[in-house]
């Protein structure tokens, strides 16, 4: 591969937020111009960190990062920054430029067409739905006309139409794309290779092929290496047993023992450094609060169409054991309904005051980012129990080091797992999930789906992940598009 054809090259890059525990250890890889690759790795492995190293937000401790000459590098964010939520759409896009162009409105209109989104430029960003904000995040990157486009979970909060639109755009996009996502179908549709970041070694391996093929290839490699090591270990133990026997003999027997020691040393040197596959959370149960009365009463729902809201009279009552799916396209008001329920700002939507509510928000704004993960779990207890906190954290891959980290410094995937750890401790009577698959490693989703399906309290779910939704039995569905 010639130098001028390389868009990104990492040369022996080492980086860590803590010098004694680097995320990357002499990592080497290259990305050719116009390539479309997936960056894969366990939650917390450092995928988003790699993007920050590419944009220059972070600098490597050792090694060099090379780019094609004068390349414009732009990364999308996973979630809208809090300081941008108060901006108008026009003001938000103006931040993309050092000098605001005279044709800003036209450029905004053009890029919003690319992401299939119409809105008034005076609309406030924070009043848009999660899916609409996801389209804005992508449009914000595209308006800068990047040569290297870095996408961090771009399908989060997008409905099927939005994902299809994004997929078609990326297939046609003529420049370099590096994407982090846990949506296998989305990745398979346009990526041509995978950069796999190993959380245990801090190394990066490059694979050709689509996402699902690479996942299978890595799993097969793990099994081959384990089988090879098992055979070598058996041989080593057999040689050691013979060494112990022959070493007590004299003459030729002692020489044979010496030769066997050499063979043992050679076999131990040939043991393969097994690539440890991503760990998966085990099955878990979210205990439910005992509650026999009516939990939710909804008499009116606000439906949003073409940026105009109208109130629709309804009659929904939910109790313990009800599992409810709320459907509808981006921007119709699904998250608005969930917020109205939890915040009790609308007299026509209410939750019984004695019910404990577990609420999984799209942006994790229900978490205190200034607390440690340990304190966040402890806050769910009337009296903190150190052993229970650490045991529960470990079940969600939150080890001692992670528990001592501020919530705001966790990866988005770790924040998601932290929410589930909190629910296990909380024992809620009502669980409300707004896009629970966002940011979560796909390996964890079957266990999460089983936990939600088995939850004995009242459950409300908003999700565009069809494969995930199909794993949960819902006895009621509210399709907001049919209430208009």
C-alpha positions as MATLAB code, in Angstrom:
seq = 'XXXXXXXXXXXXXXXXXXXXXXXXXXXXXXXXXXXXXXXXXXXXXXXXXXXXXXXXXXXXXXXXXXXXXXXXXXXXXXXXXXXXXXXXXXXXXXXXXXXXXXXXXXXXXXXXXXXXXXXXXXXXXXXXXXXXXXXXXXXXXXXXXXXXXXXXXXXXXXXXXXXXXXXXXXXXXXXXXXXXXXXXXXXXXXXXXXXXXXXXXXXXXXXXXXXXXXXXXXXXXXXXXXXXXXXXXXXXXXXXXXXXXXXXXXXXXXXXXXXXXXXXXXXXXXXXXXXXXXXXXXXXXXXXXXXXXXXXXXXXXXXXXXXXXXXXXXXXXXXXXXXXXXXXXXXXXXXXXXXXXXXXXXXXXXXXXXXXXXXXXXXXXXXXXXXXXXXXXXXXXXXXXXXXXXXXXXXXXXXXXXXXXXXXXXXXXXXXXXXXXXXXXXXXXXXXXXXXXXXXXXXXXXXXXXXXXXXXXXXXXXXXXXXXXXXXXXXXXXXXXXXX';
ca = [
       0.000    0.000    0.000;
       1.615    3.274   -1.117;
       2.021    6.128    1.349;
      -0.158    8.586   -0.609;
      -3.063    6.123   -0.484;
      -3.088    6.006    3.325;
      -5.603    8.238    5.098;
      -4.769    7.375    8.727;
      -1.745    5.542   10.143;
      -0.988    4.754   13.795;
       2.693    4.025   14.391;
       3.445    2.346   17.750;
       0.897    4.523   19.567;
       0.631    4.204   23.336;
      -1.989    6.125   25.302;
      -3.609    5.909   28.726;
      -5.534    8.194   31.024;
      -3.470    6.531   33.746;
       0.167    5.872   32.848;
       0.222    2.559   34.720;
      -2.743    1.194   32.759;
      -2.635    2.315   29.092;
      -5.593    1.670   26.808;
      -3.333    1.454   23.743;
       0.049   -0.269   23.798;
       2.231    0.343   20.735;
      -0.858    0.111   18.512;
      -0.216    0.007   14.759;
      -2.745    0.132   11.939;
      -3.470    2.013    8.733;
      -6.629    3.040    6.882;
      -6.506    3.664    3.161;
      -8.198    6.646    1.570;
     -11.928    6.178    0.905;
     -12.081    3.054    3.109;
     -15.133    2.396    5.276;
     -14.183    0.522    8.439;
     -15.776   -0.463   11.738;
     -13.918    0.132   15.016;
     -14.820   -2.780   17.281;
     -14.070   -3.529   20.920;
     -15.579   -4.071   24.350;
     -17.342   -1.241   26.214;
     -14.599    0.776   27.862;
     -11.820   -0.613   25.648;
     -11.058    2.826   24.246;
     -12.891    3.073   20.910;
     -14.051    6.649   21.478;
     -10.552    7.452   22.747;
      -9.115    6.391   19.372;
     -11.448    8.832   17.641;
     -10.259   11.605   19.976;
      -6.655   10.748   19.144;
      -7.465   10.993   15.438;
      -9.142   14.404   15.816;
      -6.282   15.669   17.978;
      -8.447   16.189   21.055;
      -6.031   13.796   22.773;
      -2.303   13.332   22.149;
      -0.485    9.965   22.281;
       1.920    9.304   25.150;
       4.264    7.600   22.661;
       4.273    6.942   18.940;
       3.022    8.914   15.955;
      -0.291    9.401   14.144;
      -0.081   10.274   10.445;
      -2.805   11.643    8.144;
      -3.144   12.377    4.466;
      -1.988   15.910    3.725;
      -4.383   18.722    4.744;
      -7.184   16.252    5.529;
     -10.296   17.712    7.171;
     -11.170   15.405   10.085;
     -14.589   15.596   11.748;
     -16.129   13.356   14.397;
     -19.793   13.106   15.355;
     -20.710   12.976   19.029;
     -22.781   10.193   20.558;
     -25.106   12.653   22.269;
     -25.810   16.357   22.001;
     -23.590   18.435   24.288;
     -25.556   19.982   27.135;
     -24.418   23.493   26.243;
     -25.886   23.056   22.738;
     -29.360   22.090   23.956;
     -30.278   25.751   24.515;
     -29.132   26.835   21.030;
     -31.344   27.365   18.028;
     -30.606   25.087   15.078;
     -29.001   27.998   13.218;
     -26.805   28.931   16.186;
     -25.806   25.288   16.663;
     -24.549   24.969   13.076;
     -22.723   28.296   13.262;
     -20.367   26.698   15.825;
     -18.986   24.496   13.029;
     -17.167   27.465   11.473;
     -14.411   29.783   12.628;
     -15.985   32.433   10.407;
     -19.730   32.145    9.826;
     -20.336   31.879    6.043;
     -22.712   34.356    4.397;
     -24.752   31.458    2.975;
     -25.084   29.587    6.292;
     -28.863   29.076    5.996;
     -28.524   27.522    2.543;
     -25.716   25.255    3.682;
     -27.830   24.148    6.656;
     -30.828   23.463    4.382;
     -28.634   21.458    1.990;
     -27.113   19.281    4.693;
     -30.468   18.709    6.439;
     -31.793   17.334    3.136;
     -28.956   14.797    3.180;
     -30.104   13.490    6.574;
     -33.793   13.745    5.558;
     -34.797   16.238    8.222;
     -36.848   19.425    8.004;
     -37.013   21.937   10.808;
     -37.321   25.646   11.469;
     -33.824   27.093   11.944;
     -35.141   28.939   15.013;
     -36.152   25.646   16.666;
     -34.399   25.004   19.980;
     -32.160   21.930   19.807;
     -33.173   20.658   23.253;
     -36.838   20.592   22.238;
     -36.182   18.164   19.384;
     -36.538   14.413   19.843;
     -33.556   12.120   20.363;
     -33.826   10.880   16.778;
     -33.968   14.416   15.423;
     -30.927   15.375   17.493;
     -29.106   12.328   16.090;
     -29.735   13.639   12.565;
     -28.469   17.077   13.618;
     -25.257   15.545   14.992;
     -24.571   13.875   11.658;
     -25.511   16.983    9.669;
     -23.175   19.070   11.857;
     -20.286   16.831   10.832;
     -21.241   16.780    7.152;
     -21.564   20.558    6.848;
     -17.806   20.714    7.472;
     -17.178   18.574    4.351;
     -14.744   16.142    6.016;
     -12.154   14.005    4.235;
     -12.167   11.670    7.239;
     -15.580   11.162    8.837;
     -15.638    9.563   12.301;
     -19.039    8.290   13.433;
     -19.641    7.301   17.065;
     -22.865    5.277   17.400;
     -24.633    7.175   14.578;
     -27.774    4.985   14.574;
     -28.653    5.657   18.205;
     -32.215    7.016   18.432;
     -32.770    6.770   14.658;
     -35.897    5.050   13.372;
     -35.714    2.597   10.460;
     -36.160    5.327    7.835;
     -33.350    7.321    9.401;
     -31.000    4.319    9.465;
     -31.809    3.488    5.829;
     -31.145    7.093    4.824;
     -27.801    7.108    6.666;
     -26.803    3.769    5.133;
     -27.445    4.966    1.585;
     -25.489    8.154    2.238;
     -22.471    6.254    3.571;
     -22.493    3.803    0.670;
     -22.255    6.761   -1.725;
     -19.881    8.854    0.403;
     -16.572    9.068   -1.531;
     -14.238    9.633    1.424;
     -12.862    7.807    4.471;
     -15.327    6.665    7.147;
     -14.499    5.072   10.504;
     -17.563    4.093   12.515;
     -18.273    2.801   16.008;
     -21.618    1.012   16.238;
     -23.221   -2.049   17.784;
     -25.847   -2.309   15.026;
     -24.678   -5.371   13.083;
     -27.164   -5.021   10.207;
     -26.178   -1.382    9.715;
     -22.461   -2.201    9.730;
     -22.808   -5.163    7.383;
     -24.534   -2.965    4.816;
     -21.604   -0.671    4.043;
     -18.356   -1.426    5.918;
     -15.582   -3.435    4.300;
     -13.359   -4.245    7.255;
     -12.890   -4.081   11.009;
     -10.287   -2.614   13.339;
     -10.517   -4.717   16.506;
      -9.255   -3.116   19.726;
      -8.357   -5.770   22.294;
      -9.159   -4.448   25.778;
      -6.667   -6.881   27.352;
      -3.598   -6.277   25.194;
      -4.194   -2.699   24.012;
      -3.368   -3.830   20.467;
      -5.379   -3.287   17.272;
      -5.845   -5.986   14.632;
      -7.228   -5.310   11.175;
      -9.637   -7.705    9.441;
     -11.177   -7.659    5.990;
     -14.843   -8.522    5.514;
     -18.150   -7.413    6.949;
     -18.848   -7.042   10.649;
     -20.606  -10.370   11.262;
     -17.927  -12.332    9.360;
     -15.188  -10.723   11.459;
     -17.030  -11.452   14.723;
     -17.188  -15.119   13.689;
     -13.543  -15.084   12.571;
     -12.386  -13.708   15.937;
     -14.457  -16.306   17.819;
     -13.014  -19.102   15.643;
      -9.494  -17.790   16.225;
     -10.048  -17.814   19.978;
     -11.195  -21.435   19.864;
      -8.252  -22.498   17.647;
      -5.768  -20.836   19.982;
      -7.374  -22.381   23.039;
      -7.287  -25.852   21.454;
      -3.627  -25.426   20.474;
      -2.719  -24.315   23.985;
      -4.656  -27.188   25.548;
      -2.660  -29.706   23.479;
       0.641  -27.990   24.283;
      -0.171  -27.873   27.996;
      -0.970  -31.591   27.947;
       2.367  -32.284   26.257;
       4.214  -30.023   28.711;
       2.681  -31.762   31.721;
       3.548  -35.189   30.276;
       7.192  -34.087   29.772;
       7.376  -32.655   33.302;
       6.103  -35.909   34.780;
       8.828  -37.802   32.896;
      11.465  -35.263   33.971;
      10.531  -35.815   37.620;
      10.898  -39.573   37.116;
      14.133  -39.592   35.078;
      15.955  -36.871   37.034;
      16.330  -39.246   39.999;
      17.992  -41.877   37.808;
      21.605  -41.888   36.734;
      23.526  -41.891   33.453;
      21.488  -41.790   30.246;
      18.251  -41.256   32.160;
      19.555  -37.971   33.577;
      20.628  -36.856   30.078;
      17.124  -37.694   28.818;
      15.639  -35.567   31.605;
      17.853  -32.659   30.475;
      16.650  -33.061   26.870;
      13.019  -33.147   28.015;
      13.545  -29.866   29.911;
      14.652  -28.252   26.659;
      11.503  -29.558   24.951;
       9.339  -28.176   27.781;
      10.973  -24.741   27.432;
      10.357  -24.796   23.684;
       6.709  -25.860   24.120;
       6.081  -23.144   26.718;
       7.570  -20.587   24.322;
       5.108  -21.777   21.654;
       2.041  -21.236   23.818;
      -0.286  -18.874   21.970;
      -1.290  -15.555   23.519;
      -5.001  -16.296   23.298;
      -7.084  -13.325   22.205;
      -9.699  -13.131   24.940;
     -13.085  -12.496   23.419;
     -15.321   -9.707   24.722;
     -16.844  -10.637   28.045;
     -20.622  -10.799   28.167;
     -22.751   -9.909   31.174;
     -24.464  -12.964   32.704;
     -28.231  -13.317   32.961;
     -29.654  -11.140   35.713;
     -32.975  -10.346   37.366;
     -34.363   -6.901   38.146;
     -36.460   -7.478   41.299;
     -39.827   -5.710   41.214;
     -41.435   -3.655   43.964;
     -44.569   -5.319   45.356;
     -47.418   -3.086   44.251;
     -51.053   -4.093   43.703;
     -52.683   -0.768   42.781;
     -52.903    0.960   39.387;
     -49.438    2.261   38.459;
     -50.018    4.509   35.412;
     -52.987    6.535   34.209;
     -52.835    8.283   30.800;
     -55.790   10.345   29.614;
     -54.070   12.501   27.006;
     -51.040   12.166   24.721;
     -49.295   14.963   22.861;
     -48.664   14.026   19.216;
     -46.157   16.079   17.203;
     -46.451   16.304   13.427;
     -44.631   18.804   11.178;
     -43.364   20.485   14.359;
     -46.907   21.163   15.523;
     -48.309   19.528   18.642;
     -51.855   18.443   19.277;
     -53.399   16.714   22.287;
     -55.200   13.429   21.676;
     -57.628   12.040   24.256;
     -56.889    8.431   25.236;
     -57.612    6.023   28.076;
     -54.656    3.853   29.135;
     -54.220    2.240   32.547;
     -51.277    0.000   33.415;
     -50.601   -2.246   36.402;
     -47.967   -4.632   37.651;
     -47.141   -7.189   34.974;
     -48.080   -4.971   32.019;
     -45.369   -4.758   29.374;
     -46.008   -1.834   27.027;
     -44.267   -0.977   23.742;
     -44.556    2.605   22.471;
     -44.014    2.965   18.716;
     -43.804    5.792   16.211;
     -41.379    7.617   13.901;
     -38.694   10.041   15.091;
     -40.136   13.308   16.374;
     -43.711   12.151   16.952;
     -43.479   12.496   20.742;
     -42.397    9.176   22.262;
     -39.710   10.634   24.536;
     -42.002   13.594   25.274;
     -44.595   11.141   26.596;
     -42.054    9.375   28.804;
     -40.801   12.664   30.243;
     -44.365   13.829   30.889;
     -45.002   10.638   32.835;
     -41.879   10.788   34.965;
     -41.922   14.527   35.605;
     -45.687   14.578   36.335;
     -46.039   17.973   34.642;
     -49.239   16.992   32.859;
     -52.348   16.285   34.951;
     -53.506   13.919   32.216;
     -50.501   11.595   32.613;
     -49.634   10.305   36.059;
     -47.735    7.627   37.970;
     -48.842    6.490   41.422;
     -46.849    8.500   43.952;
     -45.736    5.409   45.906;
     -44.247    3.576   42.934;
     -40.453    3.412   42.615;
     -39.558    4.383   39.048;
     -36.467    3.265   37.133;
     -35.975    5.525   34.104;
     -33.380    4.809   31.396;
     -32.899    8.088   29.530;
     -31.368    8.326   26.065;
     -28.690   10.767   27.235;
     -28.153    9.339   30.751;
     -29.176   12.701   32.209;
     -30.739   10.835   35.135;
     -27.232   10.010   36.366;
     -25.154   12.369   38.484;
     -21.981   12.776   36.421;
     -20.088   14.172   39.432;
     -20.548   10.982   41.481;
     -18.320    7.938   41.237;
     -19.944    4.849   39.759;
     -19.732    3.308   43.258;
     -21.633    6.230   44.800;
     -24.184    6.101   41.979;
     -25.052    2.503   42.818;
     -24.922    3.223   46.555;
     -27.487    6.018   46.117;
     -30.078    3.351   45.279;
     -29.744    1.925   48.832;
     -31.142    3.216   52.086;
     -27.959    1.907   53.734;
     -24.983    1.294   51.418;
     -23.726   -2.303   51.439;
     -20.139   -2.411   50.126;
     -20.180   -6.129   49.315;
     -23.475   -5.914   47.425;
     -22.377   -2.808   45.511;
     -19.151   -4.423   44.341;
     -20.819   -7.745   43.534;
     -23.559   -6.046   41.497;
     -21.050   -3.811   39.734;
     -18.903   -6.788   38.782;
     -21.897   -8.548   37.215;
     -22.158   -5.586   34.841;
     -18.392   -5.539   34.140;
     -17.879   -2.557   36.448;
     -14.742   -3.594   38.334;
     -13.078   -1.774   41.216;
     -11.256    0.682   38.974;
     -14.435    1.534   37.056;
     -16.447    1.915   40.273;
     -13.945    4.498   41.521;
     -14.291    6.509   38.276;
     -16.583    9.528   37.960;
     -19.751    8.705   36.015;
     -19.009   11.526   33.579;
     -15.679    9.881   32.662;
     -17.200    6.475   31.887;
     -17.771    5.362   28.316;
     -21.362    5.600   27.093;
     -21.589    1.793   27.171;
     -20.424    1.703   30.784;
     -23.012    4.346   31.709;
     -25.675    2.092   30.199;
     -24.509   -0.919   32.207;
     -24.357    1.278   35.327;
     -28.060    2.072   34.847;
     -28.900   -1.633   34.901;
     -26.798   -2.177   38.035;
     -28.762    0.626   39.696;
     -32.110   -0.915   38.694;
     -31.108   -4.270   40.222;
     -30.444   -2.528   43.540;
     -33.441   -0.178   43.301;
     -36.134   -2.878   42.856;
     -38.526   -0.555   40.964;
     -42.242   -1.071   40.480;
     -42.073    0.666   37.089;
     -39.281    0.519   34.523;
     -39.238    3.037   31.662;
     -36.713    2.578   28.859;
     -36.009    5.168   26.172;
     -33.827    3.369   23.575;
     -32.151    0.887   25.977;
     -29.921   -0.611   23.258;
     -28.103    2.678   22.651;
     -24.353    2.353   23.294;
     -24.650   -1.220   24.633;
     -22.381   -3.937   23.198;
     -24.536   -6.269   21.103;
     -23.238   -9.254   23.105;
     -25.059   -7.977   26.209;
     -28.441   -7.414   24.540;
     -29.839  -10.984   24.803;
     -29.270  -10.981   28.598;
     -30.855   -7.518   28.879;
     -33.865   -8.568   26.777;
     -34.393  -11.623   28.990;
     -34.212   -9.476   32.132;
     -36.830   -7.057   30.785;
     -39.048   -9.882   29.580;
     -38.932  -11.503   33.042;
     -39.502   -8.229   34.930;
     -42.622   -8.684   37.067;
     -43.411   -5.002   37.516;
     -44.779   -2.583   34.921;
     -42.518   -2.077   31.902;
     -42.627    0.643   29.218;
     -40.181    0.505   26.291;
     -39.381    2.829   23.402;
     -36.925    1.230   20.972;
     -36.212    1.224   17.249;
     -34.119   -1.963   17.554;
     -36.574   -4.467   16.081;
     -34.462   -7.554   16.837;
     -34.263   -6.522   20.490;
     -37.979   -5.727   20.775;
     -38.925   -9.135   19.341;
     -37.235  -10.842   22.306;
     -39.689   -9.236   24.771;
     -43.348  -10.202   25.113;
     -45.505   -7.073   25.182;
     -49.164   -7.364   26.126;
     -49.942   -3.801   24.993;
     -48.653   -1.590   22.164;
     -49.274    2.129   21.707;
     -48.556    3.283   18.143;
     -48.529    7.086   18.295;
     -48.774    7.319   14.500;
     -52.219    5.696   14.704;
     -53.504    8.144   17.334;
     -53.258   11.225   15.076;
];
